[in-house]
Amino acid sequence: MTAAGSWRSLLAWGGACLLAALIAMSFLLWGLNGPAYLVDLIAAYCL
């Protein structure tokens, strides 16, 4: 494996782990506070 391939693999795994953490956090917030909290949170940051 070349150096470029290993960096690409590391970035891919890092991105996948970050995505999994974001999904887990969203399910946790959804379960604790209901969907209204998550929607309000997104609206506050995006608008």
LINPE-V241391 format. One record per pair of residues at least 12 apart in sequence whose ideal C-beta (glycine too) atoms are under 6 Angstrom apart, sorted by the first residue. I is the first residue (numbers start at 0). J is the second residue. Records with the same first field share a line. If there is no record, write none. Layout:
BEGIN
I=J  J
END
This chain:
BEGIN
none
END
